[in-house]
Each structure stands twice: as structure tokens, then as C-alpha cells.
């Protein structure tokens, strides 16, 4: 494991941009699930109708199996780079600030507002009046987690890595990971598909076997230079397999909600996710290993955009609610997209400069300056 590479950082912020675009469409679709906002057509399956094939829905189905798995693999690779320079204690302390604080204290103090906006759209004033204030607040906190589930699961992954390294003092697993070649990458498909079937909660984002496995594979396998070269060499093959499996899964499962356990853990969807991750890791080394002013800025701003954009979009959705039945959906998407980036980025710039707020919201703690 050597110095961090530009292609690795570019994958991360580009994937975050993809997540934001995904959420632009997420709130306004009705394929397999009722849309979140009133004024839109209900789930056609409830009336026994066949789901309409739309570009937006196809996009949602196409990206959902693999984009978060990709972020966990990248996070594992980054962990390997960080642990070359820091010990485990310092690594975990940094992750407490960056991951645990925003996804716990940040929710209790700030991000619960997103849960309030969701309840504002789902519950009438009469319904909310019948719920005790403390219970309402707890509901707001739970529903305000939003994209911060990623921070919670990633922190668990870091604890798991620390536990494994405590017992694997001679780094035998790391030596084993360095030996992974093309046949082993194909054989790992079986393990990945199996992991997708285990420890999944009813809240479908918490896939507590697949995502930790992805993180550990990032650390123990994909952080090795030789494995990276193998993935780079066979990237076109991996992408062909991944895209083919993606299309097959869409044809097979379209019309059933793509985020349900039934669909996202379909072996075809998991095969798609695995080979798309391999293909993107390899192709990024070929075409994304560069840096400029835009990539440097987005590498810094990406994490803040990820944390902030959900609440920005929920507020935008709430303001748009009276108009969703009359505005063309293309206009709604455009407004959402502009707000997601045009508001989230300035908010990040402001919040990262405010003490306490930057820690609670973004996990940024003021560095202590040692006088010499």
C-alpha cells in the first residue's frame, strides 16, 4: 500500500455525486413503492397494473446494486493507506469524530430536522398532536438518519477491522490478500453473494454482512498494488459482466421495489454489484488518475455534500409539494438537482467554519496547534 492515488479520490467524490443524482429521482418515483410526495401517481402494482418503464426508474435500478458497495470498498482501501501512517488508536479516534459523531450527536442536535420534514409530509397536524413530544422527537431522530446510515455501518466496519488486526498480529490476512489473482476474484463472487443473504435488517440499507465484507476486501485485497494491476488489466471484462448482469436483473425484477431485500439480494443483482465494483476500480485507474482544481475541490467538499444534501432536498421537496401535481417532472428534477449542489456546497462552506457545528454536522474537530 503506497500513497493515496488520484483515481481513488476521484471514485469517491464521483460516486457521491451519483448518490446525490440518485436521490433527486428517488423521492419522485412510484415503481414498486408509493412515492413519498402527494400529487404523484400511486404504485401501479397496487391496482394490478404493470409498472411503466421510464428512464428515471431504469437509472435507479441500474445504480442501486453497486454504488454504496463501491464506497465501502474504497473506504477499506483508504483505511489501509491511513493505517500506514497512524496507529489503530489514532485511526479509530479520527473515525469517532468523522463517522460516529455526525451519525449520533449530529442527528440528536441537527439532523433530526430532516425527520421533522418527512413527518411534515406524512402526518397531519391532528395525527402529530396525538403523539407525545418526546416520542415525536425520537421519531424525527430515527427518520432523520437519512444518508448517515453509511457513517454508522462504516464505523462498525472500522471496529471490526481493529478486532481482526488485534488477533492477526502478523498480518497473515494481508499477505493472503496480496495473492488474489483473476481466478480468486471470480471465486470471491460466491462469498459476496452469500454475504448478501446474511444479517440484513428490515431497514434494507443496513446490510451488516455484505458491506463489512466489502470494506474488508478493500483493506485486505484491493489496497495491494498487484491486485490493483490485475483489476486494471481486466477492467473491460469486469464491466461487460457487470453491465450484463445489471440488465438481466432489471429485466427480471423490474416492478418490484429495487431496495427491498427480495430484489437487492437477488444473486443476479449481487453478481452485478461485484463485477461493477471490480470494473469501476479498474477503469478508474485507466481514465480517472488525474487531478485538477475541480477534482481537488470536490475531493474536499464531497463528504460535506454527502452529509448535507438530504436535508437540503427534503426542504426543497417540502417547498415544492404544492406544485408537484402541476409542474412538469423534468422541472422538478432540475430544481432538485440545482438545490442539491447549489445549496449544499455553500452550506458546507459555512458550516465547516463554525465551531461546534462543524464537529456535530461534519465531524471536523479543530486541530490543536503545538507550540515549539
N, C-alpha and C positions, 0 to 999 in steps of 0.2 A: 504494500500500500504506500503510494507516494503522495505528493502534493495534490490538493484538490484540482480538478480539471474543469475547464470552462464548459465542456459538454454536460458535465454532471449538474452544474448550477443552472444551465440553460434548460435541461429537462425539468428541473424543479419548478422554475417560475413559469415555464410554458405550460406545464401541467396545471398549475394554479390558475392560469388564465383560462384553460379549458374547463376547469371546475366552475369558474365564475360564469362562463358561457352556458354551461350545463344548467346552472341554477336560473339563468334568465328564462330558459324554456321550462324548467321543472315545475314552476308554480302555475303554469298555464297549459297543462296537458291533461287529457282525460282517457288515456289508453290503459285500461285495466284498473283504473282508480278514479274516484271523483276528483275534479280539480279543486284546488284549495280556495279559489275565489269565486264568489257568486257571480251569476251572469254568464257563466260559461256552460256549455253542454255537459250533462252528466255522463258518467261512464256508460258507453253504449252497451257493454255486456250486461248491465242490469236490465236492459229492455230486450235482451236476447238478440241484439244486433251485432253485426260483425264490425270490429274495430277498423276505422278508416286508416289507410296507410298514408302518412304525411311525412315530409322531410324532417320536421322537428322531432316527431316520435322516433323515426328511424335513427336520428342522431343520438337521442337519449339512450336507446337500446344499444347502439354501437359502442359508445364510450363507457357506459356504466360498468361493464365487467372488469375493466382493466385499469382505469386511471388512478384509483386510490391504491390499488395493489402496487402500481408503479411508484407512487410516493413512498410507500413503506420500504420497498427495495432500495430506493435512492437514499432514504433516511438511514438504512443499515450501512450502506457504503460510506456515507458521511460520518457515521459513528466510528467506523474503522479509521478514518482519517483523523478525527478529533482525538481518539484514544492513542494515537501515535505521539501526541504532544501533551496530553493530560492523563493523569491517573484516573481510576474509576470514580474515586470520591469527588474529584473536581468535575468530572463528566456528569455525574448524577446531580450535583448541586446546580450545575448550569441547566440541566433538564427540568429540575424542580421549578426554576424561575421561568424558563421558556415555555414549558408544557403544562405543568401542574397548576401553577398559579392562575394563568388565564382561564383554565378549564374548571377551576373550583372557585377561588376567591373572585375571579373576574366575573363569573356567572352570578354569584351571590350579590355582587355590588353593582355591576354594569350590564352584563349581557342578558339578565332577566328581562330587560326591556323588549327584547325580541320575542320572548314568550308572551309578554303582555300584548304585543301587536298581533300575534297569532290568535290569542284568545279574543281580542277585539273583533276579529273577523269570524270567529267560530261561535261565540256565545253572545246571547242577547244580554242587555243590562239586567233584566229580570233574573236570568239564569245565574249571572255572576253575583247578584245580590244575595242569593241563597247559599253561597259558598263562603265560609268564614275567611276573613282577611289573610290569616297565616296560611291557610290551605291554598288560597288563590296565589299567594306569593310563591309557595313551593311548586305549584303548577307552572307558574311563569318561569321559575328557575329550570325545571325539568325540560320544558319545551323550548327554553332559550339556549339550550346546549348547541343546537344547530351544527355547524361545521366543526365545533370544538370537540366532538366525539373523536376526531382524529388525534387531537392532543392527548386525550385520556388513554386511548389504546396505545399510542406511541410511547407514552410514559411507562405503561405496563411492559412494553417490549424492551425498554431500556433496563428496567428492573430484572426482567428475565435474562437479559444478556449478562448483567452483573452477577446473577446467581450462577449461570453456566460457567462464567470465567472463574468464579470462586473455586469450582470443583475441577475445572480444566486448566490447572495452573501452568501446564507445559504447552498450552495452545495446540493440542493434538487435533482439535476440530478445524483449526485454521489451516494446519498442514494438510488435512484431508480435503478441505475446500479448494486448495490450490491444485489438486489433482483432477478436478472436474473438467472433463472434455465434452465433445459433442455427444457421444453416446449417453453419458451421465445426465446431460441436460435434457435429453429426451426421456430418460428413465425417471427423472425428477417429476415429470408430468403426473405420474401415478401418485406420488406422495402429495403433490399440490392438490390434485382432485380429491384425494382422501381427506386432506386437511380442511377442505371447503365444506365437508359434511359434518364437522365436529365443532362443538362449543359455540353454536350460533344462537344468539338471543332472539326473542320475538322482535326486538328493535333491530332490523336487519343490518344496520351499519356495524354493529358490534360482532364481528366475525373473529372470535377470540382464539382460533387456531390458525386460520389462513393468514391473517395479517401479521401475527408474530412470526410465523414461518417465513413470510416474505421478507420481513425485517432481518431475520437471522441469516437468510440466504444472501441478502445484500451484504451483511457484515462478513460472513464466513466464505462466501463463494465469489460474488461479483466484485468485491473490492480487490481481488487479485488481478495483477496485470495480464497474466497469461489467459485467465478466464475472460477478461475483457477483450483480449485479442480474438479469442475464439468466437465470442458473441458478435464482434465487429465483422469478422470474416463471413459468418453465415447469416448476417442480419437480413438479407433479402429473402432467404429461405424461411426464416422465422416469421417474417412479416406476411409472406404468402400463406403460410399455415394459419397464422393468427387471424388474418382478414377472412380467409375461407371459413374458419370455424365461427367467426363473428357473424358472417352472413348466414351460415347454417343455423346458428342459434336464434337469430332474428326470425328467420322463416319458421322455425319450429315453435318458438314461444311468443311470437308477436300477438298482442291482445291480452296477455296475462301480465300483470304489473311487473316490470323488469327488476324492481328492487325487492320483490318477495323472495323468501328463501327458496321457494319452489323453482324460481327461474334463475336467480343468480348463482345457485349451487348446482344447477344442471351441469353435468360433466362437460357438455359441449361448450357452455359458457365459460367454464373454468379453464378448459384447454385453450379457448380463445384468449383469456386473460394472460395465461402463462406465456404463450408464444408472442402475443402483442408486447408484453414487457420485454422479452428477450429481443424482439425485433427493434423496439424503440431504443433500448440500451445500446444495441449495436449500431443502428443507423445514426444515432446522435453523435457517436464518435466519428462518423464519416462526415456529417454535414453541419453539426452544431458545435464543433470545437473551436469557437471563436469568441471574442469579447469586443464590445464597443461601449459607447456611453449609454445606449439603451439597455443592453444586457446587464451592465454594471448597476444601473439604477433599479431595474426590475428584480435583480437578484437581492437587493436590499429591501425593496418595497413589497416583494411578493408575499412574505409571511404576514405583513400587516394587512394587505389586501384580503388574504385568505380569512383572517380573523374578523375583519370589519365588514366585509361585503354582505353577509347575510342580513344583518340588521338594517343596513342601507337599503337592501332590496325589499325587506319586509315593510319598511316605512314607505318606500315607493309604491309597493303593491297596495298599501292601505290608502294612499292618496289617489291612486288610480281606480280604486274599487267602484266609485260611482260611474265610471266611464267604460268599464270593461265590456259592457253589453253593446256599446255603440262604436267604440274605437276599433279600427281595423287591428287585427292581432299583430301585423307587422309593425305598426306604430308602437304598440305596447312593448314588443320585444326591443325596439330601438330605444325607447325611453328607459327601459330596464337596463340595457347594456350601457348606455351613456351614464346613468346614475351609478351603476355598479363600479365603474372605473373612475368616472369624473367626480364622484363624491368620496369614494373610499380612499383614493390616493391623497387628496388634501386632508382628510380626517386623520389618516396615518401620519402625515407630516406634522399635524398639530398635536396629536396625542403623544407621539414619541418624544415631544419636547416638554411635556407636563409631568413633573414628578408625581409619584404615586399612581396616576392614571396610566402612565406608560408601563408600569410594573403590573398593575392589575389587568390591564387590557392586552398588552403586548408581551409581557414577560421580560421587559427591559429593565434591568436594575442598574442604577448608577454605579460606575466603576470607581473604586477607591484609588485615589492617587497617593502613591507612596513618595514622600519627600526624601531625597537623598542628601 
